[in-house]
Amino acid sequence: MLNFQDFKNATTIGDKLIVLVDDVNESHSFGFTDSLSKVTYNMKMLDGFLNQVNIGELLANSKDGLTTLFPLGRYINILKMKKDKSAMSMMLLDFRIEYSTIDTNFNDLFSENVVMQFKKLKYEMEDLYEDEADCVILSTTLEPPQE
């Protein structure tokens, strides 16, 4: 379970962290942003947590930049950034999503190495995940969602 003391300046709703995205589907199983300001905010919020995650195992480097995968609550977070950080994106996928529903697009977007790392992390989370670790809300704003 995540320790909220690891998150600097995190915005929360109850016991859940708000992760900013541009788009989130109705079931909140998918979120995406390529907004530099939102990705930068999310990375600053996750700074203490990222220092504890073994990111080194989950990197896919290329001449243009890198792709990092790591678990965040019930989501697999896929962070892509150019080496000069002029472009960044974050995709969050609920690990419980059926892979076949994203297979075609996912394989077009990412390298074979990233796809393999994603599948590996998904299967690990299926074995180890506990509902208490559901600590993230995907939102387009820092405002609490309207009931």
Secondary structure, DSSP 8 states (H G I E B T S, - for coil): ---GGGSTT--EETTEEEEE-SEE-TTSSEEEE--HHHHHHHHHHTHHHHTTS-GGGGEEE-SSEEEEEEEETTEEEEEEEETTSSSEEEEEEETTS-GGGTHHHHHHHS-HHHHHHHHHHHHHHHHH--GGG--EEEESSSS----
